[in-house]
Amino acid sequence: MITPLDIENKKFAKQMMNGYSVDEVDDFLDDLTVEYEKLFKENAEYKNEVIKLKVAKVGDYVFWLM
């Protein structure tokens, strides 16, 4: 999985002619890093919530078995 830090630290080789604008690529990677970091954190929160819900559901089943 690519992390926000991977995106932030990505470097591209510079070309003399017909290459991409270094500034435009850097700006895009900065924007991408910010958005990806938000999604990365949100996904981790959702995973934690799923675990909590699973534990609660197992607790319900254990209660009914007693």
TORLUMZA-781668 format. One record per atom (N, C-alpha, C, O, CB): residue in three letters; x, y negated, z negated. Coordinates in steps of 0.2 Angstrom, whole numbers. Each point is the difference from the previous one (the first is absolute). Last residue first. Glycine has a CB too. Layout:
# TORLUMZA-781668
<rec><type>Ala</type><X>X</X><Y>Y</Y><Z>Z</Z></rec>
...
END
This chain:
# TORLUMZA-781668
<rec><type>Met</type><X>-126</X><Y>90</Y><Z>-136</Z></rec>
<rec><type>Met</type><X>0</X><Y>2</Y><Z>-7</Z></rec>
<rec><type>Met</type><X>-6</X><Y>1</Y><Z>-4</Z></rec>
<rec><type>Met</type><X>-1</X><Y>2</Y><Z>-6</Z></rec>
<rec><type>Met</type><X>10</X><Y>-9</Y><Z>6</Z></rec>
<rec><type>Leu</type><X>-6</X><Y>1</Y><Z>23</Z></rec>
<rec><type>Leu</type><X>2</X><Y>7</Y><Z>-1</Z></rec>
<rec><type>Leu</type><X>1</X><Y>1</Y><Z>-7</Z></rec>
<rec><type>Leu</type><X>0</X><Y>6</Y><Z>-2</Z></rec>
<rec><type>Leu</type><X>6</X><Y>-6</Y><Z>13</Z></rec>
<rec><type>Trp</type><X>-11</X><Y>-22</Y><Z>-3</Z></rec>
<rec><type>Trp</type><X>-6</X><Y>5</Y><Z>1</Z></rec>
<rec><type>Trp</type><X>2</X><Y>7</Y><Z>-1</Z></rec>
<rec><type>Trp</type><X>-5</X><Y>4</Y><Z>-1</Z></rec>
<rec><type>Trp</type><X>1</X><Y>-12</Y><Z>10</Z></rec>
<rec><type>Phe</type><X>21</X><Y>-9</Y><Z>-11</Z></rec>
<rec><type>Phe</type><X>-5</X><Y>-1</Y><Z>-5</Z></rec>
<rec><type>Phe</type><X>-6</X><Y>5</Y><Z>1</Z></rec>
<rec><type>Phe</type><X>-3</X><Y>3</Y><Z>-5</Z></rec>
<rec><type>Phe</type><X>6</X><Y>-15</Y><Z>4</Z></rec>
<rec><type>Val</type><X>14</X><Y>12</Y><Z>17</Z></rec>
<rec><type>Val</type><X>2</X><Y>3</Y><Z>-6</Z></rec>
<rec><type>Val</type><X>-5</X><Y>-1</Y><Z>-6</Z></rec>
<rec><type>Val</type><X>-1</X><Y>5</Y><Z>-4</Z></rec>
<rec><type>Val</type><X>13</X><Y>-7</Y><Z>7</Z></rec>
<rec><type>Tyr</type><X>-16</X><Y>-9</Y><Z>17</Z></rec>
<rec><type>Tyr</type><X>0</X><Y>7</Y><Z>1</Z></rec>
<rec><type>Tyr</type><X>2</X><Y>4</Y><Z>-6</Z></rec>
<rec><type>Tyr</type><X>-4</X><Y>5</Y><Z>-2</Z></rec>
<rec><type>Tyr</type><X>6</X><Y>-6</Y><Z>14</Z></rec>
<rec><type>Asp</type><X>1</X><Y>-22</Y><Z>-12</Z></rec>
<rec><type>Asp</type><X>-7</X><Y>1</Y><Z>0</Z></rec>
<rec><type>Asp</type><X>-1</X><Y>8</Y><Z>1</Z></rec>
<rec><type>Asp</type><X>-5</X><Y>2</Y><Z>-4</Z></rec>
<rec><type>Asp</type><X>3</X><Y>-14</Y><Z>9</Z></rec>
<rec><type>Gly</type><X>24</X><Y>4</Y><Z>-3</Z></rec>
<rec><type>Gly</type><X>-2</X><Y>-1</Y><Z>-7</Z></rec>
<rec><type>Gly</type><X>-8</X><Y>2</Y><Z>0</Z></rec>
<rec><type>Gly</type><X>-2</X><Y>3</Y><Z>-5</Z></rec>
<rec><type>Gly</type><X>11</X><Y>-12</Y><Z>2</Z></rec>
<rec><type>Val</type><X>0</X><Y>7</Y><Z>24</Z></rec>
<rec><type>Val</type><X>2</X><Y>6</Y><Z>-3</Z></rec>
<rec><type>Val</type><X>-2</X><Y>0</Y><Z>-8</Z></rec>
<rec><type>Val</type><X>-2</X><Y>6</Y><Z>-2</Z></rec>
<rec><type>Val</type><X>12</X><Y>-5</Y><Z>10</Z></rec>
<rec><type>Lys</type><X>-13</X><Y>-20</Y><Z>4</Z></rec>
<rec><type>Lys</type><X>-5</X><Y>5</Y><Z>2</Z></rec>
<rec><type>Lys</type><X>2</X><Y>7</Y><Z>-3</Z></rec>
<rec><type>Lys</type><X>-5</X><Y>3</Y><Z>-2</Z></rec>
<rec><type>Lys</type><X>3</X><Y>-10</Y><Z>13</Z></rec>
<rec><type>Ala</type><X>16</X><Y>-12</Y><Z>-15</Z></rec>
<rec><type>Ala</type><X>-6</X><Y>-1</Y><Z>-4</Z></rec>
<rec><type>Ala</type><X>-5</X><Y>6</Y><Z>2</Z></rec>
<rec><type>Ala</type><X>-4</X><Y>2</Y><Z>-4</Z></rec>
<rec><type>Ala</type><X>6</X><Y>-15</Y><Z>4</Z></rec>
<rec><type>Val</type><X>18</X><Y>12</Y><Z>11</Z></rec>
<rec><type>Val</type><X>1</X><Y>2</Y><Z>-7</Z></rec>
<rec><type>Val</type><X>-6</X><Y>0</Y><Z>-4</Z></rec>
<rec><type>Val</type><X>-2</X><Y>4</Y><Z>-3</Z></rec>
<rec><type>Val</type><X>14</X><Y>-8</Y><Z>4</Z></rec>
<rec><type>Lys</type><X>-12</X><Y>-4</Y><Z>21</Z></rec>
<rec><type>Lys</type><X>1</X><Y>7</Y><Z>0</Z></rec>
<rec><type>Lys</type><X>0</X><Y>3</Y><Z>-7</Z></rec>
<rec><type>Lys</type><X>-3</X><Y>4</Y><Z>-2</Z></rec>
<rec><type>Lys</type><X>9</X><Y>-5</Y><Z>13</Z></rec>
<rec><type>Leu</type><X>-5</X><Y>-23</Y><Z>-7</Z></rec>
<rec><type>Leu</type><X>-7</X><Y>3</Y><Z>1</Z></rec>
<rec><type>Leu</type><X>0</X><Y>8</Y><Z>0</Z></rec>
<rec><type>Leu</type><X>-5</X><Y>3</Y><Z>-3</Z></rec>
<rec><type>Leu</type><X>2</X><Y>-13</Y><Z>9</Z></rec>
<rec><type>Lys</type><X>24</X><Y>-2</Y><Z>-8</Z></rec>
<rec><type>Lys</type><X>-5</X><Y>-1</Y><Z>-6</Z></rec>
<rec><type>Lys</type><X>-7</X><Y>3</Y><Z>1</Z></rec>
<rec><type>Lys</type><X>-2</X><Y>3</Y><Z>-5</Z></rec>
<rec><type>Lys</type><X>9</X><Y>-13</Y><Z>2</Z></rec>
<rec><type>Ile</type><X>8</X><Y>11</Y><Z>21</Z></rec>
<rec><type>Ile</type><X>2</X><Y>4</Y><Z>-5</Z></rec>
<rec><type>Ile</type><X>-4</X><Y>-1</Y><Z>-6</Z></rec>
<rec><type>Ile</type><X>-2</X><Y>5</Y><Z>-3</Z></rec>
<rec><type>Ile</type><X>14</X><Y>-5</Y><Z>7</Z></rec>
<rec><type>Val</type><X>-16</X><Y>-15</Y><Z>13</Z></rec>
<rec><type>Val</type><X>-2</X><Y>7</Y><Z>2</Z></rec>
<rec><type>Val</type><X>2</X><Y>5</Y><Z>-5</Z></rec>
<rec><type>Val</type><X>-4</X><Y>5</Y><Z>-2</Z></rec>
<rec><type>Val</type><X>4</X><Y>-8</Y><Z>14</Z></rec>
<rec><type>Glu</type><X>8</X><Y>-19</Y><Z>-15</Z></rec>
<rec><type>Glu</type><X>-7</X><Y>1</Y><Z>-1</Z></rec>
<rec><type>Glu</type><X>-3</X><Y>7</Y><Z>2</Z></rec>
<rec><type>Glu</type><X>-4</X><Y>2</Y><Z>-4</Z></rec>
<rec><type>Glu</type><X>3</X><Y>-15</Y><Z>6</Z></rec>
<rec><type>Asn</type><X>23</X><Y>8</Y><Z>3</Z></rec>
<rec><type>Asn</type><X>-1</X><Y>0</Y><Z>-7</Z></rec>
<rec><type>Asn</type><X>-7</X><Y>1</Y><Z>-2</Z></rec>
<rec><type>Asn</type><X>-2</X><Y>4</Y><Z>-5</Z></rec>
<rec><type>Asn</type><X>12</X><Y>-11</Y><Z>4</Z></rec>
<rec><type>Lys</type><X>-5</X><Y>3</Y><Z>24</Z></rec>
<rec><type>Lys</type><X>2</X><Y>7</Y><Z>-2</Z></rec>
<rec><type>Lys</type><X>-1</X><Y>1</Y><Z>-8</Z></rec>
<rec><type>Lys</type><X>-2</X><Y>5</Y><Z>-2</Z></rec>
<rec><type>Lys</type><X>10</X><Y>-5</Y><Z>12</Z></rec>
<rec><type>Tyr</type><X>-12</X><Y>-22</Y><Z>-1</Z></rec>
<rec><type>Tyr</type><X>-5</X><Y>5</Y><Z>1</Z></rec>
<rec><type>Tyr</type><X>1</X><Y>7</Y><Z>-1</Z></rec>
<rec><type>Tyr</type><X>-4</X><Y>4</Y><Z>-3</Z></rec>
<rec><type>Tyr</type><X>1</X><Y>-11</Y><Z>12</Z></rec>
<rec><type>Glu</type><X>20</X><Y>-10</Y><Z>-12</Z></rec>
<rec><type>Glu</type><X>-6</X><Y>-1</Y><Z>-5</Z></rec>
<rec><type>Glu</type><X>-6</X><Y>5</Y><Z>1</Z></rec>
<rec><type>Glu</type><X>-3</X><Y>3</Y><Z>-4</Z></rec>
<rec><type>Glu</type><X>7</X><Y>-15</Y><Z>3</Z></rec>
<rec><type>Ala</type><X>14</X><Y>12</Y><Z>16</Z></rec>
<rec><type>Ala</type><X>2</X><Y>3</Y><Z>-6</Z></rec>
<rec><type>Ala</type><X>-5</X><Y>-1</Y><Z>-5</Z></rec>
<rec><type>Ala</type><X>-1</X><Y>5</Y><Z>-4</Z></rec>
<rec><type>Ala</type><X>13</X><Y>-8</Y><Z>7</Z></rec>
<rec><type>Asn</type><X>-16</X><Y>-8</Y><Z>17</Z></rec>
<rec><type>Asn</type><X>0</X><Y>7</Y><Z>1</Z></rec>
<rec><type>Asn</type><X>2</X><Y>4</Y><Z>-6</Z></rec>
<rec><type>Asn</type><X>-3</X><Y>5</Y><Z>-2</Z></rec>
<rec><type>Asn</type><X>6</X><Y>-6</Y><Z>14</Z></rec>
<rec><type>Glu</type><X>0</X><Y>-22</Y><Z>-12</Z></rec>
<rec><type>Glu</type><X>-8</X><Y>2</Y><Z>0</Z></rec>
<rec><type>Glu</type><X>0</X><Y>7</Y><Z>1</Z></rec>
<rec><type>Glu</type><X>-5</X><Y>3</Y><Z>-4</Z></rec>
<rec><type>Glu</type><X>2</X><Y>-14</Y><Z>9</Z></rec>
<rec><type>Lys</type><X>24</X><Y>2</Y><Z>-3</Z></rec>
<rec><type>Lys</type><X>-2</X><Y>0</Y><Z>-7</Z></rec>
<rec><type>Lys</type><X>-7</X><Y>2</Y><Z>0</Z></rec>
<rec><type>Lys</type><X>-2</X><Y>4</Y><Z>-5</Z></rec>
<rec><type>Lys</type><X>10</X><Y>-13</Y><Z>3</Z></rec>
<rec><type>Phe</type><X>0</X><Y>8</Y><Z>24</Z></rec>
<rec><type>Phe</type><X>4</X><Y>5</Y><Z>-4</Z></rec>
<rec><type>Phe</type><X>-2</X><Y>0</Y><Z>-7</Z></rec>
<rec><type>Phe</type><X>-1</X><Y>5</Y><Z>-3</Z></rec>
<rec><type>Phe</type><X>11</X><Y>-7</Y><Z>10</Z></rec>
<rec><type>Leu</type><X>-18</X><Y>-15</Y><Z>7</Z></rec>
<rec><type>Leu</type><X>-4</X><Y>6</Y><Z>1</Z></rec>
<rec><type>Leu</type><X>4</X><Y>6</Y><Z>-4</Z></rec>
<rec><type>Leu</type><X>-4</X><Y>5</Y><Z>-2</Z></rec>
<rec><type>Leu</type><X>1</X><Y>-9</Y><Z>14</Z></rec>
<rec><type>Lys</type><X>12</X><Y>-17</Y><Z>-13</Z></rec>
<rec><type>Lys</type><X>-6</X><Y>0</Y><Z>-3</Z></rec>
<rec><type>Lys</type><X>-4</X><Y>6</Y><Z>1</Z></rec>
<rec><type>Lys</type><X>-3</X><Y>3</Y><Z>-5</Z></rec>
<rec><type>Lys</type><X>3</X><Y>-15</Y><Z>7</Z></rec>
<rec><type>Glu</type><X>21</X><Y>10</Y><Z>8</Z></rec>
<rec><type>Glu</type><X>1</X><Y>0</Y><Z>-7</Z></rec>
<rec><type>Glu</type><X>-7</X><Y>0</Y><Z>-4</Z></rec>
<rec><type>Glu</type><X>-1</X><Y>4</Y><Z>-4</Z></rec>
<rec><type>Glu</type><X>12</X><Y>-10</Y><Z>5</Z></rec>
<rec><type>Tyr</type><X>-10</X><Y>2</Y><Z>22</Z></rec>
<rec><type>Tyr</type><X>1</X><Y>7</Y><Z>-1</Z></rec>
<rec><type>Tyr</type><X>1</X><Y>1</Y><Z>-7</Z></rec>
<rec><type>Tyr</type><X>-3</X><Y>5</Y><Z>-3</Z></rec>
<rec><type>Tyr</type><X>8</X><Y>-3</Y><Z>14</Z></rec>
<rec><type>Glu</type><X>-7</X><Y>-24</Y><Z>-4</Z></rec>
<rec><type>Glu</type><X>-7</X><Y>4</Y><Z>1</Z></rec>
<rec><type>Glu</type><X>1</X><Y>7</Y><Z>-2</Z></rec>
<rec><type>Glu</type><X>-4</X><Y>3</Y><Z>-3</Z></rec>
<rec><type>Glu</type><X>1</X><Y>-11</Y><Z>12</Z></rec>
<rec><type>Val</type><X>23</X><Y>-6</Y><Z>-9</Z></rec>
<rec><type>Val</type><X>-5</X><Y>-2</Y><Z>-5</Z></rec>
<rec><type>Val</type><X>-7</X><Y>4</Y><Z>0</Z></rec>
<rec><type>Val</type><X>-2</X><Y>2</Y><Z>-5</Z></rec>
<rec><type>Val</type><X>7</X><Y>-14</Y><Z>6</Z></rec>
<rec><type>Thr</type><X>12</X><Y>16</Y><Z>15</Z></rec>
<rec><type>Thr</type><X>2</X><Y>3</Y><Z>-6</Z></rec>
<rec><type>Thr</type><X>-5</X><Y>-2</Y><Z>-5</Z></rec>
<rec><type>Thr</type><X>-2</X><Y>4</Y><Z>-5</Z></rec>
<rec><type>Thr</type><X>14</X><Y>-5</Y><Z>8</Z></rec>
<rec><type>Leu</type><X>-15</X><Y>-7</Y><Z>19</Z></rec>
<rec><type>Leu</type><X>-1</X><Y>7</Y><Z>-1</Z></rec>
<rec><type>Leu</type><X>1</X><Y>2</Y><Z>-7</Z></rec>
<rec><type>Leu</type><X>-3</X><Y>4</Y><Z>-3</Z></rec>
<rec><type>Leu</type><X>6</X><Y>-2</Y><Z>15</Z></rec>
<rec><type>Asp</type><X>4</X><Y>-23</Y><Z>-6</Z></rec>
<rec><type>Asp</type><X>-7</X><Y>0</Y><Z>-1</Z></rec>
<rec><type>Asp</type><X>-3</X><Y>7</Y><Z>-1</Z></rec>
<rec><type>Asp</type><X>-4</X><Y>2</Y><Z>-4</Z></rec>
<rec><type>Asp</type><X>3</X><Y>-12</Y><Z>11</Z></rec>
<rec><type>Asp</type><X>24</X><Y>7</Y><Z>-3</Z></rec>
<rec><type>Asp</type><X>-2</X><Y>-3</Y><Z>-6</Z></rec>
<rec><type>Asp</type><X>-7</X><Y>0</Y><Z>-2</Z></rec>
<rec><type>Asp</type><X>-2</X><Y>2</Y><Z>-5</Z></rec>
<rec><type>Asp</type><X>11</X><Y>-10</Y><Z>7</Z></rec>
<rec><type>Leu</type><X>-1</X><Y>15</Y><Z>19</Z></rec>
<rec><type>Leu</type><X>2</X><Y>5</Y><Z>-5</Z></rec>
<rec><type>Leu</type><X>-2</X><Y>-3</Y><Z>-7</Z></rec>
<rec><type>Leu</type><X>-2</X><Y>4</Y><Z>-4</Z></rec>
<rec><type>Leu</type><X>11</X><Y>1</Y><Z>11</Z></rec>
<rec><type>Phe</type><X>-11</X><Y>-19</Y><Z>12</Z></rec>
<rec><type>Phe</type><X>-5</X><Y>5</Y><Z>0</Z></rec>
<rec><type>Phe</type><X>1</X><Y>5</Y><Z>-6</Z></rec>
<rec><type>Phe</type><X>-5</X><Y>3</Y><Z>-3</Z></rec>
<rec><type>Phe</type><X>4</X><Y>-4</Y><Z>16</Z></rec>
<rec><type>Asp</type><X>17</X><Y>-16</Y><Z>-10</Z></rec>
<rec><type>Asp</type><X>-7</X><Y>-3</Y><Z>-3</Z></rec>
<rec><type>Asp</type><X>-5</X><Y>6</Y><Z>0</Z></rec>
<rec><type>Asp</type><X>-4</X><Y>0</Y><Z>-5</Z></rec>
<rec><type>Asp</type><X>7</X><Y>-11</Y><Z>10</Z></rec>
<rec><type>Asp</type><X>18</X><Y>16</Y><Z>5</Z></rec>
<rec><type>Asp</type><X>0</X><Y>-1</Y><Z>-7</Z></rec>
<rec><type>Asp</type><X>-6</X><Y>-2</Y><Z>-3</Z></rec>
<rec><type>Asp</type><X>-2</X><Y>2</Y><Z>-6</Z></rec>
<rec><type>Asp</type><X>14</X><Y>-4</Y><Z>7</Z></rec>
<rec><type>Val</type><X>-11</X><Y>3</Y><Z>22</Z></rec>
<rec><type>Val</type><X>0</X><Y>7</Y><Z>-3</Z></rec>
<rec><type>Val</type><X>0</X><Y>0</Y><Z>-8</Z></rec>
<rec><type>Val</type><X>-3</X><Y>3</Y><Z>-3</Z></rec>
<rec><type>Val</type><X>9</X><Y>1</Y><Z>14</Z></rec>
<rec><type>Glu</type><X>-4</X><Y>-24</Y><Z>1</Z></rec>
<rec><type>Glu</type><X>-7</X><Y>2</Y><Z>1</Z></rec>
<rec><type>Glu</type><X>0</X><Y>7</Y><Z>-3</Z></rec>
<rec><type>Glu</type><X>-5</X><Y>2</Y><Z>-4</Z></rec>
<rec><type>Glu</type><X>3</X><Y>-8</Y><Z>14</Z></rec>
<rec><type>Asp</type><X>23</X><Y>-4</Y><Z>-9</Z></rec>
<rec><type>Asp</type><X>-4</X><Y>-3</Y><Z>-5</Z></rec>
<rec><type>Asp</type><X>-7</X><Y>2</Y><Z>0</Z></rec>
<rec><type>Asp</type><X>-3</X><Y>1</Y><Z>-5</Z></rec>
<rec><type>Asp</type><X>10</X><Y>-11</Y><Z>7</Z></rec>
<rec><type>Val</type><X>8</X><Y>19</Y><Z>14</Z></rec>
<rec><type>Val</type><X>2</X><Y>2</Y><Z>-7</Z></rec>
<rec><type>Val</type><X>-5</X><Y>-3</Y><Z>-5</Z></rec>
<rec><type>Val</type><X>-2</X><Y>3</Y><Z>-4</Z></rec>
<rec><type>Val</type><X>14</X><Y>-2</Y><Z>8</Z></rec>
<rec><type>Ser</type><X>-18</X><Y>4</Y><Z>22</Z></rec>
<rec><type>Ser</type><X>2</X><Y>-6</Y><Z>-4</Z></rec>
<rec><type>Ser</type><X>1</X><Y>2</Y><Z>-7</Z></rec>
<rec><type>Ser</type><X>-4</X><Y>3</Y><Z>-3</Z></rec>
<rec><type>Ser</type><X>-2</X><Y>-11</Y><Z>10</Z></rec>
<rec><type>Tyr</type><X>9</X><Y>26</Y><Z>13</Z></rec>
<rec><type>Tyr</type><X>-5</X><Y>-4</Y><Z>-4</Z></rec>
<rec><type>Tyr</type><X>3</X><Y>-6</Y><Z>-4</Z></rec>
<rec><type>Tyr</type><X>6</X><Y>0</Y><Z>-1</Z></rec>
<rec><type>Tyr</type><X>-12</X><Y>11</Y><Z>1</Z></rec>
<rec><type>Gly</type><X>18</X><Y>-3</Y><Z>24</Z></rec>
<rec><type>Gly</type><X>-2</X><Y>3</Y><Z>-7</Z></rec>
<rec><type>Gly</type><X>-6</X><Y>-4</Y><Z>-3</Z></rec>
<rec><type>Gly</type><X>-2</X><Y>-5</Y><Z>2</Z></rec>
<rec><type>Gly</type><X>14</X><Y>9</Y><Z>-3</Z></rec>
<rec><type>Asn</type><X>2</X><Y>-9</Y><Z>22</Z></rec>
<rec><type>Asn</type><X>-7</X><Y>4</Y><Z>1</Z></rec>
<rec><type>Asn</type><X>-1</X><Y>4</Y><Z>-7</Z></rec>
<rec><type>Asn</type><X>-4</X><Y>5</Y><Z>1</Z></rec>
<rec><type>Asn</type><X>6</X><Y>-4</Y><Z>11</Z></rec>
<rec><type>Met</type><X>22</X><Y>-9</Y><Z>-12</Z></rec>
<rec><type>Met</type><X>-5</X><Y>-2</Y><Z>5</Z></rec>
<rec><type>Met</type><X>-6</X><Y>5</Y><Z>0</Z></rec>
<rec><type>Met</type><X>1</X><Y>6</Y><Z>-2</Z></rec>
<rec><type>Met</type><X>8</X><Y>-11</Y><Z>9</Z></rec>
<rec><type>Met</type><X>9</X><Y>7</Y><Z>-24</Z></rec>
<rec><type>Met</type><X>1</X><Y>-6</Y><Z>3</Z></rec>
<rec><type>Met</type><X>-5</X><Y>-3</Y><Z>5</Z></rec>
<rec><type>Met</type><X>-2</X><Y>-6</Y><Z>0</Z></rec>
<rec><type>Met</type><X>14</X><Y>9</Y><Z>-1</Z></rec>
<rec><type>Gln</type><X>-16</X><Y>13</Y><Z>-21</Z></rec>
<rec><type>Gln</type><X>2</X><Y>1</Y><Z>7</Z></rec>
<rec><type>Gln</type><X>1</X><Y>-7</Y><Z>3</Z></rec>
<rec><type>Gln</type><X>-3</X><Y>-5</Y><Z>-2</Z></rec>
<rec><type>Gln</type><X>-3</X><Y>15</Y><Z>3</Z></rec>
<rec><type>Lys</type><X>6</X><Y>4</Y><Z>-27</Z></rec>
<rec><type>Lys</type><X>-1</X><Y>-6</Y><Z>4</Z></rec>
<rec><type>Lys</type><X>2</X><Y>1</Y><Z>7</Z></rec>
<rec><type>Lys</type><X>5</X><Y>3</Y><Z>1</Z></rec>
<rec><type>Lys</type><X>-3</X><Y>-10</Y><Z>-11</Z></rec>
<rec><type>Ala</type><X>-12</X><Y>25</Y><Z>-9</Z></rec>
<rec><type>Ala</type><X>6</X><Y>-2</Y><Z>4</Z></rec>
<rec><type>Ala</type><X>-2</X><Y>-7</Y><Z>4</Z></rec>
<rec><type>Ala</type><X>-5</X><Y>0</Y><Z>3</Z></rec>
<rec><type>Ala</type><X>9</X><Y>12</Y><Z>-3</Z></rec>
<rec><type>Phe</type><X>-17</X><Y>-6</Y><Z>-23</Z></rec>
<rec><type>Phe</type><X>0</X><Y>1</Y><Z>7</Z></rec>
<rec><type>Phe</type><X>6</X><Y>-2</Y><Z>3</Z></rec>
<rec><type>Phe</type><X>3</X><Y>-5</Y><Z>-2</Z></rec>
<rec><type>Phe</type><X>-15</X><Y>4</Y><Z>3</Z></rec>
<rec><type>Lys</type><X>2</X><Y>8</Y><Z>-27</Z></rec>
<rec><type>Lys</type><X>4</X><Y>-5</Y><Z>4</Z></rec>
<rec><type>Lys</type><X>0</X><Y>3</Y><Z>7</Z></rec>
<rec><type>Lys</type><X>0</X><Y>6</Y><Z>1</Z></rec>
<rec><type>Lys</type><X>7</X><Y>-9</Y><Z>-10</Z></rec>
<rec><type>Lys</type><X>-21</X><Y>6</Y><Z>-16</Z></rec>
<rec><type>Lys</type><X>1</X><Y>2</Y><Z>7</Z></rec>
<rec><type>Lys</type><X>4</X><Y>-5</Y><Z>4</Z></rec>
<rec><type>Lys</type><X>-2</X><Y>-6</Y><Z>-1</Z></rec>
<rec><type>Lys</type><X>-9</X><Y>13</Y><Z>0</Z></rec>
<rec><type>Asn</type><X>2</X><Y>-8</Y><Z>-23</Z></rec>
<rec><type>Asn</type><X>7</X><Y>1</Y><Z>1</Z></rec>
<rec><type>Asn</type><X>2</X><Y>2</Y><Z>8</Z></rec>
<rec><type>Asn</type><X>6</X><Y>1</Y><Z>1</Z></rec>
<rec><type>Asn</type><X>-5</X><Y>2</Y><Z>-13</Z></rec>
<rec><type>Glu</type><X>-24</X><Y>-7</Y><Z>4</Z></rec>
<rec><type>Glu</type><X>4</X><Y>-6</Y><Z>-2</Z></rec>
<rec><type>Glu</type><X>7</X><Y>1</Y><Z>2</Z></rec>
<rec><type>Glu</type><X>3</X><Y>-5</Y><Z>2</Z></rec>
<rec><type>Glu</type><X>-11</X><Y>3</Y><Z>-11</Z></rec>
<rec><type>Ile</type><X>-6</X><Y>21</Y><Z>11</Z></rec>
<rec><type>Ile</type><X>-1</X><Y>-5</Y><Z>5</Z></rec>
<rec><type>Ile</type><X>4</X><Y>-6</Y><Z>-1</Z></rec>
<rec><type>Ile</type><X>2</X><Y>-3</Y><Z>5</Z></rec>
<rec><type>Ile</type><X>-14</X><Y>7</Y><Z>-4</Z></rec>
<rec><type>Asp</type><X>14</X><Y>13</Y><Z>-17</Z></rec>
<rec><type>Asp</type><X>3</X><Y>2</Y><Z>6</Z></rec>
<rec><type>Asp</type><X>-2</X><Y>-5</Y><Z>6</Z></rec>
<rec><type>Asp</type><X>5</X><Y>-2</Y><Z>4</Z></rec>
<rec><type>Asp</type><X>-6</X><Y>14</Y><Z>-8</Z></rec>
<rec><type>Leu</type><X>-9</X><Y>-16</Y><Z>-17</Z></rec>
<rec><type>Leu</type><X>8</X><Y>-1</Y><Z>0</Z></rec>
<rec><type>Leu</type><X>3</X><Y>2</Y><Z>6</Z></rec>
<rec><type>Leu</type><X>5</X><Y>-3</Y><Z>3</Z></rec>
<rec><type>Leu</type><X>-5</X><Y>4</Y><Z>-15</Z></rec>
<rec><type>Pro</type><X>-23</X><Y>4</Y><Z>8</Z></rec>
<rec><type>Pro</type><X>1</X><Y>-7</Y><Z>2</Z></rec>
<rec><type>Pro</type><X>7</X><Y>-2</Y><Z>0</Z></rec>
<rec><type>Pro</type><X>2</X><Y>-4</Y><Z>4</Z></rec>
<rec><type>Pro</type><X>-13</X><Y>2</Y><Z>-9</Z></rec>
<rec><type>Thr</type><X>7</X><Y>28</Y><Z>11</Z></rec>
<rec><type>Thr</type><X>-1</X><Y>-5</Y><Z>-6</Z></rec>
<rec><type>Thr</type><X>0</X><Y>-7</Y><Z>2</Z></rec>
<rec><type>Thr</type><X>3</X><Y>-2</Y><Z>5</Z></rec>
<rec><type>Thr</type><X>1</X><Y>11</Y><Z>-13</Z></rec>
<rec><type>Ile</type><X>-8</X><Y>16</Y><Z>21</Z></rec>
<rec><type>Ile</type><X>3</X><Y>-6</Y><Z>0</Z></rec>
<rec><type>Ile</type><X>-2</X><Y>-5</Y><Z>-6</Z></rec>
<rec><type>Ile</type><X>-6</X><Y>0</Y><Z>-1</Z></rec>
<rec><type>Ile</type><X>7</X><Y>1</Y><Z>14</Z></rec>
<rec><type>Met</type><X>-1</X><Y>27</Y><Z>-11</Z></rec>
<rec><type>Met</type><X>-4</X><Y>-6</Y><Z>0</Z></rec>
<rec><type>Met</type><X>4</X><Y>-6</Y><Z>0</Z></rec>
<rec><type>Met</type><X>5</X><Y>-1</Y><Z>-4</Z></rec>
<rec><type>Met</type><X>-14</X><Y>7</Y><Z>-2</Z></rec>
END
